[in-house]
Amino acid sequence: MRKWLNRFQINGLFIKLFLVTVISIAAVSVLVTWSTIRLSERLFIDTFSIINSKVLSQINSGFQSLNTAIVTASNNMLQSGSVKQYLTESDGDSLTMAKSYYNMRKQMDQIATAIETYETAIIVKGINGRTYMTNRLIWPIAEADIDRHPVTLAAHEDPKRLLYLADFREADGAEPVIIAAKAMMERSTGFVYGTLFFAMRESEFKQLYSSYTSEGNDMVILDRSGTILSSNRGELIGRQVPELLGIAEDMHGHGRDYASMHLFDRNQIVLAEYLPFYDLYMVNLIDKQSILNTLVDTRTITLIVIGIVAGALIIVYMISRRLTRSLTRLVKQISNISKYEFGHYVSETGSYETRQLARAFNFMLDELKEYLAELDQAQRKKRNAELAALQRQINPHFLYNTLASIKIMVKQGSREKASETINALIALLQNAIGDVSETITVERDIELLRHYALIMEARNGDRIKLHDFVAPDCRDALVPKLMIQPFVENAFFHAFNRKAEGSVYVTVSRKGNTLVCEIVDNGDGMELDGGWPESKSRSRGHLFTGIGMRNVHERLTLLYGEPYGVQIQSRAGEGTTVRIELPYRTAKNIPSIQKSS
């Protein structure tokens, strides 16, 4: 397998020339065929959309008839004195109530004739709490819940309109119900004395359009929120499809005949019509693949293209192989050169073109070695310069607050403590101003951390404690200056904003040839962005050195390579753990460290 892979790589030029030519021939064939198919598809879709637009108009007529019947029944209800009396009068004696109910039933029987063509229930509820239903089996809402149901609330918010909504609760296996609701209001005074509902099962509602649907030719009814109220595909009812609503609104607003979109895992042709009396959108979804499968004979086209490519394959192979054979030997020599082995040159033999290529390749190797050496040196100098600049950005607030604390100690007579704080500050300043590429021992770095903790205790009290644990065989290990301090600073300034007190633990241990430093706090924790603190939280603040945590990671990666660097783990309310890994080195091999830095 490896032998064949090598031969494939060596003959790469021949293979490329061969494939380019074959693909070009195939592309021309496919392009011509595709263009023809696309023109046929476009003509077919235009014709199909015109036919379906007429179908939508017919369906629209059916919806208008239903709306007219409901509006007629609604007006009759509003004009009926018997209905108003039933919904507003107080409960009296049983004879009066029976008479009122009889008149209400008689009136409702007459009004129901306006919608007798449709299996629709009429429900009214008055301000006196009385309810009347013509068909309880259709009505999905319990009487106790009618007043606070979204349908009722929507009707009372706009009492002059007849609103169409849906109830998708399928309690006891009941199917969704389409509801038309209107507040019963006196036109002269604006007094609302009840609520009128017309309820129709969704299965009955979709009879208005289901006869026009088929496999791959679906219909959905959308409300203004993008919810599907009705569809011949029952699994879609109740789903939110705002993208389909956007297409329908765009088509209605710009007068477009049809649009295309990917929806429900299919490429759909979309036709839409706005139903103003319902304030709903009627959308026709046509599966493009289903209607085009009968138009395009994909198998025949595929066989034709394969035949053309096969014929070209034989001709192109013979020509390309002869043109590229002279370069195979040179390619084989180049492929045997391992990565970064720039001292291996190729032999300058063969034809004139091959010798020129070999000579240019050898010259390129020499130039590349020089360039990489210069680039490596420049990158190291640039990185050291950036870190040196950051290192010298000693935060003036830190110095100001520290000196103010020393001043207070002197006034209070704590001269010994003030002297210790001054000595600690001097040690920190000397360390910060030194050469950024300098390395120090772990023992010295921990000593500087203690100085820093002493200053922070003098400034802020002892609510945050610093604890350090260094393995005996790690005290003389060498680490870059200012490697641990930025993480300790970050913990002191940001880890205990919500917690009143806590501790910061610094441990240094050895794992084989790797030095492992961990900084752990039991503070607030933090949010991490890509494994690092978010820039707006703990990665910024009143730090002493100005060197950020990401800078430490990039510096270690530059000095020692990718396997080494910084890892951060944190959980809100539990604290943060910072793990630093770098090669274990002591003063015996310090020259190699300084050289690498």
Buried (B, 14 or more C-beta within 10 A) or exposed (E): EEEEEEEEEBBBBBBEBBEEBBEEBBEEBBEEBEEEBEEEBEEBBEEBBEEBBEBBEEBBEBBEEBBEBBBBBBEBBBEBEBBBBBBBBEEEEEEEBEEBEEBBEEBBEEBBEBBEEBBBBBBBBBBEEBBBBBEEEBBBBEEEEBEEBEBBEBBBEEEEEBBBBBBBEEEEEBBBBBBBBBBBBEEEEEEBBBBBBBBBBBBBBBBBBBEBBEEBBBBBBBBEEBBBBBBBBEEBBBBEBEEBBEBBBEBEEEEEEBBEBEBBEBBBBBBBBBBEBBBBBBBBBBBBEBBBEEEBEEEEBEEEBEEBBEEBBEEBBEEBBEEBEEBBBBBBBBEEBEEEEBEEBBEBEBEEEBBEBBEEBBEEBEEEEEEEEEEEEEEBEEBBEBBBEBBEEBBEEBBEBBEEBBEEBBEEEBEEBBEBBBEBBEBBEEBBEBEBBBBBBBEBBBBBBBBBBBBBBBBBEEEBEBEBEBBEEBBBBBBBBBBBBBBBBBBBBBBBEEBEEBBBBBBBBBEEEEBBBBBBBBBBBBEBEEEBBEEEBBBBEEBBBBBBBBBBBBBBBBBBEEEBBBEBBBEEEEBBBBBBBBBBBBEEEEEEBEEBB
